[in-house]
């Protein structure tokens, strides 16, 4: 960190002082040689001979940072004066392709939109089938630039658009930003549920009233249903220095992997079969996690429909010196079970809000509902 203080002089005072960059300037392809390097395969292998998706999340996070460093590269500096950190995993959508641990994987990506201090990164993942790389997933991350010591925002290079396709990508980035602002402004933490959502919750409440007593105090579950409070799992991680990044904070990909694996276990325990991830949505990195922190993860099924399980994982930290808990992340995962799963019912108003939030995230999923059986991505 002392060395990074010396890089402050390379920081631009305005975005106009930075040379524009093209999308192709930040384009990267990276090969994960699982097929040709069996010793590497062990790190990615599940007991079911499929690929650990938590490891893929770590790789995507690292690649997103690398792409942004390519976009903001200063050739006259030995090291970048910017600290690039993950602000948001906007969306990860899976394709209908099974993942083999014995075939090479290719990642590619580039910066697709820039603001003054933030960048949107589009990434894709492919796996080799025969002689052809076939699509596996599309990911959209939002990264932010900070100064050399990660203390405040820093400007990033503007983007030159060279084709109608690039203009469309940039326009989509603007739309994504607007959608995130709108989604945040209508958050259930800020606004009451819509009339349709209130009706949904009231009908669910009425369906749990005991017909024998006809009392608001007597609650019974409908057939093939589970109380939301009974779908929880929790875990604790001690944040060791091994998982730190160059800024001496805990690597965001590690947090995503741990949250995903707990979410997967929650869906597995709830559905009674091995679930497959369908989408990752709206992971906001609210606070950095310091080395030495106690990381508390709490996972809960908050919405179900047919074979789908919507899981919310809440992450909070407490330092060893201070026992006060602070939220660092909220993760949203959509899983598909091999068989139809029970309905999940809220018992309290707070759980009702979690249910509606889960329903909103599920409805925002852009993955088709007819995913094939060969779709195998596990923790």
C-alpha positions, 0 to 999 in steps of 0.5 A, a space after each residue: 500500500 505504501 508503494 501504491 501511494 506513489 501512483 497518485 500522480 498518475 490519476 486523471 483530474 477529469 475524464 477529459 484528460 484520459 484517452 478514449 478506448 475502444 471495446 476491442 482494447 479491453 477484449 480478452 480471451 482466457 482458456 481454462 485447460 481442464 481437458 489437458 491439465 488433469 491436476 487443475 481439474 481437481 479444483 473444479 470437480 464435484 462429487 457428481 463429476 460436474 463443475 463447481 459453479 462457485 469456482 466459475 464465479 471466482 474466475 468471472 470476478 477476476 476476469 472482470 477486474 482484469 478487463 477493466 485494467 486493460 481498458 484503463 491501462 496507462 503505458 507510462 506507469 509500471 502499475 495501474 494507479 486505479 483500484 478496480 473493485 466489483 460493485 455489482 453482479 448485475 446478472 448471470 444467465 445460464 444456457 442449456 449446456 452441461 458442463 464437463 470437467 474433462 473439456 477445456 473452457 474459454 472465457 471472453 469479455 470486454 468493457 461494454 459501457 462506461 460512466 465517469 467512474 464505473 464500467 460495465 463488463 460483458 463476459 461469456 463462457 464457452 466449453 469445448 464440444 468436439 472441435 467447437 466452443 459452445 456457449 455456457 453463460 452470459 454475465 454482466 458485472 459492474 466495476 468501479 474505479 477507485 484511487 490508488 489506496 482505494 479511498 475514493 472514486 477515480 475517473 475511467 477512460 471514455 469509450 469510442 463506439 465503432 459499429 452499430 453493434 457496439 452502439 447497441 451494447 452501450 445503449 443496453 448498458 444505459 438501459 441496465 443502469 436505468 433498470 437498476 435505479 428503477 428497481 432500487 427506487 421501488 425496493 420494498 425497503 422504500 415503498 409499499 408492495 403494489 396492489 397485486 402483490 398485496 393481494 397475493 400476500 393476503 390470499 396466501 395468509 387466508 389460505 393458512 387460516 385453520 377452518 376449524 377455528 376461523 381465527 387470525 391466530 390459528 395458522 396451518 400449512 396448505 398441502 405440499 407447503 413449507 413455512 419459510 422459516 423452516 428453509 434456513 441454513 447458516 454458516 460462518 467463515 473466518 476470513 483468513 489472509 489467504 483470501 485477500 486481494 491486493 488491497 488487503 480486503 477479502 476477494 469478492 469471488 471468494 464471498 460469491 463462492 461461499 454464498 453460492 455453495 450455501 445457497 445450493 445446499 439450501 436448495 438441495 435440502 429444501 427440494 430433496 434433490 440436486 438442484 442446478 443453478 439457472 441464474 444469478 441476479 443482483 449481487 450488490 457489494 455494499 461494504 468491503 470485508 476486512 481480513 480477520 472478520 467473522 463472516 456470517 452467511 444466512 440462506 433462505 428459500 424465499 420463493 418457489 414455483 414448479 421446479 424453481 427455487 429462489 434463494 436469498 443469501 444474506 452476508 454480514 460481518 463482525 470484527 473480532 474487536 467489535 461485535 456489531 454486525 454489518 451487512 456486506 452483501 445480499 445474493 440472489 440465486 435461482 435454482 432448478 430442481 429435478 422434481 417439483 418442489 413445495 410451496 414456501 409460505 411466509 408467516 410474518 410481514 417481514 417474511 412476506 416482504 422477502 417472498 415478494 422480493 424473491 418473486 420479483 427477482 424470479 420474474 426478472 429472470 431472462 432464462 427460458 423455463 424449459 431447461 433440459 435435463 442435461 443442464 448440470 452446474 453444481 457448487 
